[in-house]
C-alpha cells in the first residue's frame, strides 16, 4: 500500500514465474561457457586438441553474441519476444547437444559459435520479460536476480561441471544444459505473450556495421598480447610494414563504431528505423550510467583474470583448486546483486554508485597490499569479498538505472546494449590487464637481471628476454635446465621471478583500483532521484523530453512538498 496525494493505492505484486524463467535461462547461457572452461582438460584429452582450441571455441561464442545482439533485440521486437525466445532456447539446447556429442574440434567450434549467436536473441528477451512483468521495487529485485544469475552459474559450473569432468565425463555437463533448455521452453509457455511490434523495420546496414565493428574490436584487443601491441610478433597472422594487426584492427573497429553512431543519428533525423534506438542514451545521466557500467565490467573482468593468474602461477595451484579459492569472491557478487535493490528507496543511484566504486577500490587496494603466497590468509579473503560486494552492487544498479529510464518499448534495446557493453568491456579488460601486467613484469625482470651480478651476460644471451611472461617456478627451472646456469644462478633467477611477478600483480591491482576511483566522476552524473518505475514516460504516457529528464537529474531529491517533481507512468510520485 502507498499513499499518494491523499489517496491510497494498492500495489499488486506480479507472479515470480517470469523471473524463474529469466534466471534459469541466464544460468543456462552462462553455465555453458563456464562448463567449457572447467572441462578444458577433459575436452583436450578426448578430442586430442590443444587447450587453445577450447579457448577459440569460447571466444567464438562470445564474439558471435556481441556481434549480433543489437540485431537480436530488433528481431525479438518484430516477431514477439516470447516466440523468438522459445525458438532461440531450442536452438541453444540443440547446440549444447552438439557440444556434448562433438567428435572433432571443428564440431565443438561450430556448436559454440551457434550458441553464442542465439544468445544474442535470448539476452534482450530476458530484459523484455522483466520490464513487461515487474514494476517498481519488484522490477529492481528482478534485475538484481538476473545480474546474480551470472556468478551463480559460475559456482554451479564449478561444482557440477567440475565433478562431472573428474567422474562420469565432461559431456554430461552439456547434456544437463539440454535438459535445462527443455525445462525453460516448457515454462516459457506460461509467460504472457509480448505483442510483436510488426511495424518494426530492421536496419540491416546498421546491423552489419555494428557486427563488423564489434568483431574488429574484439579480435584486435584479444590479439594485443599475442600479436604485439605495436610491432608484430612471430605469432601474428599478418603484419603491415612490420606493425601488429592488433592495433590496426582496433583502429578500424573504432572508426566503424563512429560510423555506426553517425549512421544512427542520420537515420533518426530522417525518421527511418535504426538497429539501436539512441533514446536509450538520450540524456547525460544515461551516458554516464553506461560509462559506469563499462568501467565496472572492465575492472571486474580484469580482476577475474588477474586473481586466477595469481593463484595458478604464483601459487602453482590447479584450475579446480583455483575455482574453489575464488568462491568467496563469486558468492559476494551474487549476494550484492540480490540485496542492492533494498537500498534503492533510501539512496539515489549516483550515491550508491559512488560508494560502490569506493568499495571496489578498497577491495583492490587491500588485495594489492596483502597478497603473498598464502591465499587463505584472512585479509586476502576480506579483500576478495569487499571487491565482490562492490562489483555486484554496481552491475545490478547501473542495469536497473538504464532500464528504469527507458520506456518499456525499448527494453529489448536496453538488454542488447547491456550485453554489448558487457562483452566489449570484458574483452578489453582482459586484454589490457594482460598487456599491462606482462609489461610491468618484463620491465622488472630486465631491470632485476641488469642489477644482479650472479646472472652473467653469458646466461642472459641464452635466454629470450623478449618473450617474458608469467610462468611457474618449475617452468622457469625447465627453461634454465637447457642453459649453462649453475644451481646458484637458478636460485637467483627463481627468486627474481617470484619477486617480479608478485609486484607486477600488485601494481596491476592498484591500477584497477585507480580506474575504480576515476569512475566516481561519471557516477556523479547518474540520476539523483530514485524512480519508482520507468520514469522516462510521464503519466500522460508520452516520453519525457531530454530537458525534463536532465532537470530531474539535477533537482534535489524531493521538492518542498516532499515529493519528486516528475511523476512516474502509473501516476504516482517516485518518493
C-alpha positions as CSV (number, residue, x, y, z in Angstrom):
1,X,0.0,0.0,0.0
2,X,1.3,3.5,-0.8
3,X,-0.2,7.0,-0.1
4,X,-0.2,9.5,-2.9
5,X,-1.7,13.0,-2.6
6,X,-4.3,11.8,0.0
7,X,-5.2,8.7,-1.9
8,X,-4.2,5.1,-1.2
9,X,-3.1,2.9,-4.0
10,X,-2.8,-0.9,-3.8
11,X,0.4,-2.3,-5.3
12,X,-0.3,-5.8,-6.6
13,X,2.8,-7.9,-6.8
14,X,3.2,-10.0,-10.0
15,X,3.9,-13.7,-10.1
16,X,7.6,-14.5,-9.8
17,X,7.3,-17.2,-12.6
18,X,8.7,-14.9,-15.3
19,X,11.7,-14.3,-13.0
20,X,12.3,-18.0,-12.6
21,X,12.4,-18.4,-16.4
22,X,14.7,-15.4,-16.7
23,X,17.1,-16.7,-14.1
24,X,17.2,-20.3,-15.3
25,X,17.8,-19.2,-18.9
26,X,20.6,-16.8,-17.8
27,X,22.1,-19.8,-15.9
28,X,21.7,-21.9,-19.0
29,X,23.6,-19.5,-21.1
30,X,26.3,-18.7,-18.6
31,X,26.7,-22.2,-17.4
32,X,27.6,-23.3,-20.9
33,X,30.6,-21.0,-21.1
34,X,31.8,-21.8,-17.6
35,X,31.4,-25.5,-18.2
36,X,33.7,-25.3,-21.2
37,X,36.4,-23.7,-19.1
38,X,36.1,-26.1,-16.2
39,X,36.0,-29.1,-18.6
40,X,39.1,-27.9,-20.6
41,X,41.4,-30.8,-19.6
42,X,38.8,-33.5,-20.4
43,X,37.9,-31.9,-23.8
44,X,41.6,-31.6,-24.8
45,X,42.2,-35.2,-24.0
46,X,39.0,-36.6,-25.5
47,X,39.2,-34.6,-28.8
48,X,43.0,-34.7,-29.0
49,X,43.3,-31.0,-29.3
50,X,45.3,-28.3,-27.6
51,X,43.7,-26.1,-24.9
52,X,43.9,-23.1,-27.3
53,X,41.2,-24.8,-29.4
54,X,38.8,-24.7,-26.4
55,X,39.7,-21.1,-25.8
56,X,38.9,-20.4,-29.5
57,X,35.5,-22.0,-29.1
58,X,34.7,-19.9,-26.1
59,X,35.9,-16.8,-27.9
60,X,33.8,-17.7,-31.0
61,X,30.6,-17.9,-28.9
62,X,31.4,-14.6,-27.1
63,X,32.1,-12.7,-30.4
64,X,29.0,-14.1,-32.1
65,X,26.8,-13.0,-29.2
66,X,28.3,-9.5,-29.1
67,X,28.2,-9.1,-32.9
68,X,24.6,-9.9,-33.3
69,X,23.0,-8.8,-30.1
70,X,21.7,-5.5,-31.5
71,X,20.1,-7.4,-34.3
72,X,18.7,-9.9,-31.9
73,X,16.8,-7.2,-30.0
74,X,15.1,-6.0,-33.2
75,X,14.2,-9.5,-34.3
76,X,12.6,-10.1,-30.9
77,X,10.6,-6.8,-31.1
78,X,9.4,-7.5,-34.6
79,X,8.3,-11.1,-34.2
80,X,7.4,-11.2,-30.5
81,X,9.9,-11.7,-27.7
82,X,8.3,-14.9,-26.3
83,X,8.2,-16.6,-29.7
84,X,11.8,-15.6,-30.6
85,X,12.9,-16.6,-27.1
86,X,11.4,-20.1,-27.4
87,X,13.0,-20.7,-30.8
88,X,16.4,-19.5,-29.5
89,X,16.2,-21.7,-26.4
90,X,15.5,-24.7,-28.7
91,X,18.5,-23.8,-30.9
92,X,20.7,-23.3,-27.9
93,X,19.7,-26.6,-26.5
94,X,20.5,-28.3,-29.8
95,X,23.9,-26.5,-29.9
96,X,24.7,-27.8,-26.4
97,X,23.7,-31.3,-27.6
98,X,26.1,-30.9,-30.4
99,X,28.9,-29.9,-28.0
100,X,28.1,-33.0,-25.9
101,X,28.4,-35.2,-29.0
102,X,31.4,-33.4,-30.5
103,X,33.8,-35.7,-32.2
104,X,36.2,-33.1,-33.6
105,X,37.4,-29.6,-32.5
106,X,35.6,-28.1,-35.6
107,X,32.3,-29.5,-34.4
108,X,32.9,-28.0,-31.0
109,X,33.8,-24.7,-32.5
110,X,30.7,-24.5,-34.8
111,X,28.3,-25.6,-32.0
112,X,29.7,-23.0,-29.6
113,X,29.5,-20.2,-32.2
114,X,25.9,-21.2,-32.9
115,X,25.1,-21.0,-29.2
116,X,26.6,-17.5,-29.0
117,X,24.6,-16.3,-31.9
118,X,21.3,-17.5,-30.4
119,X,22.2,-16.0,-27.0
120,X,22.0,-12.7,-29.0
121,X,18.3,-13.4,-29.3
122,X,17.8,-14.7,-25.7
123,X,19.6,-11.8,-23.8
124,X,17.3,-8.9,-25.0
125,X,14.2,-11.1,-24.4
126,X,15.1,-11.6,-20.8
127,X,15.1,-7.9,-20.2
128,X,11.8,-7.5,-22.0
129,X,10.2,-10.2,-19.7
130,X,11.4,-8.3,-16.7
131,X,10.1,-4.9,-18.0
132,X,6.8,-6.4,-19.1
133,X,6.1,-8.3,-15.8
134,X,7.6,-6.3,-13.0
135,X,7.4,-2.7,-11.8
136,X,9.0,-0.5,-9.2
137,X,10.7,-2.4,-6.3
138,X,9.8,-5.7,-7.8
139,X,11.5,-4.8,-11.0
140,X,14.6,-3.7,-9.2
141,X,14.8,-7.0,-7.3
142,X,14.2,-9.0,-10.6
143,X,17.2,-7.1,-12.2
144,X,19.3,-7.9,-9.2
145,X,18.5,-11.6,-9.5
146,X,19.3,-11.5,-13.3
147,X,22.7,-10.0,-12.5
148,X,23.2,-12.5,-9.7
149,X,22.5,-15.4,-12.1
150,X,25.8,-15.0,-13.9
151,X,28.1,-15.6,-10.8
152,X,25.6,-18.3,-9.6
153,X,26.2,-20.1,-12.9
154,X,29.9,-19.9,-12.3
155,X,29.6,-21.5,-8.9
156,X,27.3,-24.2,-10.3
157,X,29.7,-24.9,-13.2
158,X,32.5,-25.3,-10.7
159,X,30.5,-27.7,-8.5
160,X,28.6,-29.7,-11.2
161,X,30.8,-29.5,-14.3
162,X,34.0,-29.9,-12.2
163,X,32.5,-33.0,-10.6
164,X,31.3,-34.5,-13.9
165,X,34.6,-33.8,-15.6
166,X,36.5,-35.7,-12.9
167,X,34.0,-38.6,-12.6
168,X,31.5,-39.6,-15.4
169,X,32.8,-37.3,-18.1
170,X,32.7,-33.7,-19.3
171,X,30.0,-34.4,-21.9
172,X,27.3,-34.9,-19.2
173,X,27.6,-31.2,-18.2
174,X,26.3,-30.2,-21.6
175,X,23.7,-32.9,-21.6
176,X,22.4,-31.3,-18.4
177,X,22.2,-27.9,-20.2
178,X,20.0,-29.6,-22.8
179,X,17.6,-30.8,-20.0
180,X,17.6,-27.2,-18.6
181,X,16.7,-25.9,-22.1
182,X,13.7,-28.2,-22.2
183,X,12.6,-27.0,-18.8
184,X,12.9,-23.4,-19.8
185,X,11.0,-24.0,-23.0
186,X,8.1,-25.6,-21.2
187,X,8.0,-22.9,-18.5
188,X,8.0,-20.2,-21.2
189,X,4.5,-21.2,-22.4
190,X,3.2,-20.0,-19.1
191,X,4.5,-16.5,-19.7
192,X,2.1,-13.9,-21.1
193,X,3.0,-13.2,-24.8
194,X,4.7,-9.9,-25.5
195,X,2.9,-8.5,-28.5
196,X,5.1,-8.2,-31.6
197,X,5.8,-4.7,-33.0
198,X,5.0,-5.6,-36.6
199,X,5.8,-2.1,-37.8
200,X,9.5,-2.6,-36.7
201,X,11.8,-2.5,-39.7
202,X,15.3,-3.8,-39.4
203,X,18.2,-1.6,-40.4
204,X,20.4,-4.2,-42.0
205,X,23.2,-1.7,-42.8
206,X,23.4,-0.6,-39.2
207,X,23.3,-4.3,-38.0
208,X,26.2,-5.2,-40.3
209,X,28.3,-2.2,-39.4
210,X,27.7,-2.9,-35.7
211,X,28.7,-6.6,-36.1
212,X,31.8,-5.8,-38.1
213,X,32.9,-3.1,-35.6
214,X,32.5,-5.4,-32.6
215,X,34.3,-8.3,-34.3
216,X,37.2,-6.0,-35.3
217,X,37.5,-4.6,-31.7
218,X,37.2,-8.0,-30.1
219,X,39.9,-9.6,-32.3
220,X,42.1,-6.5,-32.0
221,X,42.1,-6.3,-28.2
222,X,42.3,-10.1,-27.8
223,X,45.4,-10.2,-30.1
224,X,47.3,-7.4,-28.3
225,X,49.3,-9.8,-26.1
226,X,49.9,-12.5,-28.7
227,X,50.3,-10.5,-31.9
228,X,52.1,-7.5,-30.4
229,X,51.0,-4.1,-29.1
230,X,52.8,-2.2,-31.8
231,X,55.3,-4.4,-33.7
232,X,54.1,-7.7,-35.0
233,X,55.4,-10.9,-33.3
234,X,56.0,-14.2,-35.0
235,X,52.6,-15.3,-33.8
236,X,50.8,-12.6,-35.7
237,X,48.7,-13.9,-38.7
238,X,49.9,-11.0,-40.8
239,X,51.6,-7.6,-40.5
240,X,51.6,-4.3,-42.2
241,X,55.1,-2.9,-42.7
242,X,56.0,-4.8,-39.5
243,X,53.1,-3.4,-37.5
244,X,51.0,-5.8,-35.5
245,X,47.4,-6.4,-36.8
246,X,46.0,-5.9,-33.3
247,X,46.2,-2.0,-33.2
248,X,45.2,-1.9,-36.9
249,X,42.0,-3.9,-36.1
250,X,41.3,-1.7,-33.0
251,X,41.6,1.5,-35.1
252,X,39.3,0.1,-37.8
253,X,36.8,-1.0,-35.1
254,X,36.8,2.5,-33.6
255,X,36.2,4.0,-37.0
256,X,33.4,1.5,-37.6
257,X,31.9,2.5,-34.2
258,X,32.0,6.2,-35.1
259,X,30.4,5.5,-38.4
260,X,27.7,3.3,-36.7
261,X,26.6,6.1,-34.3
262,X,26.7,8.7,-37.1
263,X,24.6,6.4,-39.2
264,X,22.1,6.0,-36.3
265,X,21.8,9.8,-35.8
266,X,21.3,10.3,-39.6
267,X,18.6,7.6,-39.7
268,X,16.9,9.1,-36.7
269,X,16.9,12.6,-38.2
270,X,15.3,11.2,-41.3
271,X,12.7,9.3,-39.3
272,X,13.9,6.0,-40.5
273,X,14.2,2.8,-38.4
274,X,17.5,2.2,-36.5
275,X,19.1,-1.0,-35.4
276,X,19.6,0.6,-31.9
277,X,17.4,3.3,-30.6
278,X,19.5,6.2,-29.3
279,X,16.8,7.2,-26.9
280,X,18.4,4.6,-24.6
281,X,21.3,7.1,-24.3
282,X,19.4,10.4,-24.8
283,X,20.5,12.2,-21.6
284,X,23.8,12.9,-19.9
285,X,22.8,10.7,-17.0
286,X,22.2,7.7,-19.2
287,X,25.5,8.1,-20.9
288,X,27.2,8.4,-17.5
289,X,25.4,5.2,-16.4
290,X,26.8,3.4,-19.5
291,X,30.3,4.7,-18.7
292,X,30.0,3.4,-15.1
293,X,28.8,0.0,-16.5
294,X,31.7,-0.2,-18.8
295,X,34.2,0.8,-16.1
296,X,32.9,-1.7,-13.6
297,X,32.8,-4.6,-16.2
298,X,36.3,-3.6,-17.3
299,X,37.7,-3.6,-13.7
300,X,35.7,-6.8,-12.7
301,X,36.7,-8.8,-15.8
302,X,40.4,-7.7,-15.4
303,X,40.3,-8.7,-11.8
304,X,38.7,-12.1,-12.7
305,X,41.8,-12.6,-15.0
306,X,44.5,-11.4,-12.5
307,X,43.2,-13.3,-9.5
308,X,43.3,-16.8,-11.1
309,X,46.7,-15.8,-12.6
310,X,48.0,-15.1,-9.1
311,X,46.7,-18.4,-7.7
312,X,47.8,-20.6,-10.5
313,X,51.1,-19.1,-11.4
314,X,52.4,-17.6,-8.1
315,X,51.0,-20.4,-6.0
316,X,51.1,-23.2,-8.6
317,X,47.6,-24.4,-7.9
318,X,45.4,-26.4,-10.3
319,X,42.4,-24.9,-12.1
320,X,39.9,-26.8,-9.8
321,X,41.7,-25.5,-6.7
322,X,41.6,-22.0,-8.2
323,X,37.9,-22.2,-8.8
324,X,37.3,-23.2,-5.1
325,X,39.6,-20.5,-3.9
326,X,37.5,-17.7,-5.6
327,X,34.2,-18.9,-4.3
328,X,34.0,-16.2,-1.6
329,X,34.5,-13.6,-4.3
330,X,31.8,-15.1,-6.6
331,X,29.3,-15.5,-3.8
332,X,29.8,-11.9,-2.6
333,X,28.9,-10.7,-6.2
334,X,25.8,-12.9,-6.0
335,X,24.8,-11.6,-2.6
336,X,25.3,-7.9,-3.5
337,X,23.4,-8.3,-6.8
338,X,20.4,-9.6,-5.0
339,X,20.3,-7.3,-2.0
340,X,21.3,-3.9,-3.5
341,X,17.6,-3.3,-4.5
342,X,16.8,-2.8,-0.8
343,X,18.9,0.4,-0.9
344,X,17.0,2.0,-3.9
345,X,14.3,3.5,-1.7
346,X,16.8,5.2,0.6
347,X,19.6,6.4,-1.7
348,X,19.7,7.8,-5.2
349,X,21.6,5.8,-7.9
350,X,24.5,8.3,-8.0
351,X,25.2,7.9,-4.3
352,X,25.1,4.1,-4.4
353,X,27.4,4.1,-7.4
354,X,29.9,6.4,-5.8
355,X,30.0,4.3,-2.6
356,X,30.2,1.1,-4.7
357,X,33.2,2.3,-6.7
358,X,34.9,3.3,-3.4
359,X,34.2,-0.2,-2.0
360,X,35.6,-1.8,-5.2
361,X,38.8,0.4,-5.0
362,X,39.2,-0.5,-1.3
363,X,38.9,-4.2,-2.1
364,X,41.5,-4.0,-4.8
365,X,43.9,-1.9,-2.7
366,X,43.5,-4.4,0.2
367,X,44.4,-7.3,-2.2
368,X,47.3,-5.4,-3.6
369,X,48.9,-4.8,-0.2
370,X,48.1,-8.2,1.3
371,X,48.7,-10.9,-1.3
372,X,51.6,-13.1,-0.6
373,X,51.9,-16.8,-1.1
374,X,49.2,-17.9,1.3
375,X,45.8,-17.5,-0.5
376,X,43.9,-18.4,2.7
377,X,45.2,-15.5,4.8
378,X,42.4,-13.5,6.3
379,X,42.9,-10.1,4.7
380,X,43.1,-11.6,1.2
381,X,39.7,-13.2,1.7
382,X,38.4,-9.9,3.1
383,X,39.7,-8.1,0.1
384,X,38.0,-10.5,-2.3
385,X,34.7,-10.3,-0.5
386,X,34.9,-6.5,-0.5
387,X,35.7,-6.4,-4.2
388,X,32.8,-8.7,-4.9
389,X,30.3,-6.8,-2.9
390,X,31.1,-3.5,-4.6
391,X,31.1,-5.1,-8.1
392,X,27.8,-7.0,-7.7
393,X,26.0,-3.9,-6.4
394,X,27.2,-1.6,-9.2
395,X,26.5,-4.1,-12.0
396,X,22.9,-4.6,-10.8
397,X,22.5,-0.8,-10.1
398,X,23.6,0.5,-13.5
399,X,21.5,-2.0,-15.4
400,X,18.4,-1.2,-13.3
401,X,19.0,2.5,-13.8
402,X,19.2,2.2,-17.6
403,X,16.1,0.1,-17.7
404,X,14.2,2.4,-15.4
405,X,15.0,5.4,-17.5
406,X,13.7,3.8,-20.8
407,X,10.1,3.3,-22.0
408,X,9.0,-0.4,-21.9
409,X,9.1,-0.5,-25.7
410,X,12.9,0.0,-25.6
411,X,13.5,-2.8,-23.0
412,X,15.0,-5.0,-25.7
413,X,17.4,-2.3,-26.8
414,X,18.5,-1.8,-23.1
415,X,19.1,-5.6,-22.9
416,X,21.1,-5.6,-26.1
417,X,23.1,-2.5,-25.0
418,X,23.9,-4.2,-21.7
419,X,25.1,-7.4,-23.5
420,X,27.2,-5.4,-26.0
421,X,28.9,-3.3,-23.3
422,X,29.4,-6.4,-21.2
423,X,31.2,-8.3,-23.9
424,X,33.3,-5.4,-25.3
425,X,34.3,-4.1,-21.8
426,X,35.2,-7.7,-20.7
427,X,37.3,-8.4,-23.8
428,X,39.1,-5.1,-23.4
429,X,39.6,-5.6,-19.6
430,X,41.3,-9.0,-20.0
431,X,43.4,-7.8,-22.9
432,X,44.7,-4.6,-21.4
433,X,45.2,-6.2,-17.9
434,X,47.3,-8.9,-19.6
435,X,49.3,-6.4,-21.6
436,X,49.8,-4.1,-18.6
437,X,50.8,-6.9,-16.2
438,X,53.2,-8.6,-18.6
439,X,54.7,-5.2,-19.5
440,X,55.4,-4.4,-15.8
441,X,56.7,-8.0,-15.3
442,X,59.1,-7.6,-18.3
443,X,60.4,-4.3,-17.1
444,X,61.1,-5.6,-13.6
445,X,62.8,-8.8,-14.8
446,X,65.0,-6.9,-17.2
447,X,65.9,-4.3,-14.5
448,X,66.5,-7.1,-12.0
449,X,68.7,-9.1,-14.2
450,X,70.8,-6.0,-15.1
451,X,71.4,-5.3,-11.4
452,X,72.1,-8.9,-10.4
453,X,75.8,-9.9,-10.6
454,X,75.0,-13.6,-10.3
455,X,73.2,-13.6,-13.6
456,X,76.0,-13.2,-16.0
457,X,75.9,-11.8,-19.6
458,X,76.6,-15.3,-20.9
459,X,73.5,-16.7,-19.2
460,X,71.4,-13.7,-20.4
461,X,72.4,-14.4,-24.0
462,X,71.0,-18.0,-23.7
463,X,67.5,-16.8,-22.6
464,X,65.0,-15.0,-24.8
465,X,64.2,-11.8,-22.8
466,X,61.8,-10.6,-25.5
467,X,59.1,-13.1,-24.6
468,X,58.9,-12.7,-20.8
469,X,55.5,-13.9,-19.4
470,X,54.0,-15.2,-16.2
471,X,55.5,-18.6,-15.6
472,X,55.7,-21.0,-12.6
473,X,59.0,-21.7,-10.9
474,X,59.0,-25.2,-12.3
475,X,58.6,-23.9,-15.8
476,X,61.4,-21.4,-15.3
477,X,63.7,-24.2,-14.0
478,X,62.9,-26.3,-17.0
479,X,63.9,-23.4,-19.3
480,X,67.1,-22.8,-17.4
481,X,68.0,-26.5,-17.5
482,X,68.7,-26.1,-21.2
483,X,71.3,-23.5,-20.4
484,X,74.6,-23.4,-18.6
485,X,73.0,-22.0,-15.5
486,X,74.6,-23.1,-12.2
487,X,72.4,-24.1,-9.2
488,X,73.2,-20.7,-7.6
489,X,72.1,-18.9,-10.8
490,X,68.9,-20.9,-11.0
491,X,68.0,-20.0,-7.4
492,X,68.7,-16.3,-8.2
493,X,66.6,-16.4,-11.3
494,X,63.7,-18.1,-9.4
495,X,63.9,-15.5,-6.6
496,X,63.9,-12.7,-9.1
497,X,60.9,-14.2,-11.0
498,X,58.9,-14.6,-7.8
499,X,59.5,-11.0,-6.7
500,X,58.8,-9.6,-10.2
501,X,55.6,-11.4,-10.9
502,X,54.2,-10.7,-7.4
503,X,55.0,-7.0,-7.7
504,X,53.6,-6.9,-11.3
505,X,50.3,-8.3,-10.0
506,X,50.2,-5.8,-7.1
507,X,50.8,-2.9,-9.4
508,X,48.1,-4.2,-11.8
509,X,45.6,-4.4,-9.0
510,X,46.4,-0.8,-7.9
511,X,46.0,0.3,-11.5
512,X,42.5,-1.2,-11.5
513,X,41.8,0.5,-8.2
514,X,42.7,3.8,-9.8
515,X,40.2,3.2,-12.6
516,X,37.5,2.4,-10.0
517,X,38.3,5.7,-8.2
518,X,38.1,7.7,-11.5
519,X,34.7,6.1,-12.2
520,X,33.4,8.1,-9.3
521,X,33.3,11.1,-11.7
522,X,30.8,9.6,-14.2
523,X,28.9,8.1,-11.2
524,X,28.2,11.7,-10.0
525,X,26.3,12.2,-13.3
526,X,24.0,9.3,-12.7
527,X,20.3,10.1,-11.7
528,X,19.9,11.9,-8.4
529,X,16.4,10.5,-7.7
530,X,15.1,7.1,-7.2
531,X,12.3,6.5,-9.8
532,X,9.5,4.1,-8.9
533,X,9.0,2.6,-12.3
534,X,10.2,3.6,-15.8
535,X,10.2,7.4,-15.3
536,X,11.0,8.1,-19.0
537,X,7.3,8.1,-19.6
538,X,5.1,10.7,-17.9
539,X,1.7,9.9,-16.5
540,X,0.2,11.0,-19.8
541,X,2.0,8.2,-21.5
542,X,4.2,10.5,-23.6
543,X,8.0,10.2,-23.3
544,X,9.7,12.8,-21.1
545,X,11.8,15.2,-23.1
546,X,15.6,15.3,-22.7
547,X,15.3,18.7,-21.0
548,X,12.8,17.3,-18.4
549,X,15.0,14.4,-17.6
550,X,18.1,16.5,-17.3
551,X,16.2,18.9,-14.9
552,X,15.1,15.9,-12.9
553,X,18.6,14.6,-12.6
554,X,19.8,17.9,-11.1
555,X,16.8,18.6,-8.9
556,X,17.1,17.9,-5.2
557,X,15.8,14.5,-4.3
558,X,12.5,16.0,-3.0
559,X,10.7,19.2,-3.7
560,X,9.2,21.4,-1.0
561,X,6.2,19.2,-0.5
562,X,8.3,16.1,0.0
563,X,7.6,14.6,-3.5
564,X,9.6,14.2,-6.6
565,X,9.0,16.8,-9.3
566,X,8.2,14.3,-12.0
567,X,5.5,11.6,-11.8
568,X,6.0,8.0,-12.9
569,X,3.9,6.3,-15.6
570,X,1.5,4.9,-13.0
571,X,0.7,8.5,-12.0
572,X,2.4,8.1,-8.6
573,X,5.2,10.2,-7.3
574,X,8.6,8.5,-7.0
575,X,9.2,9.5,-3.5
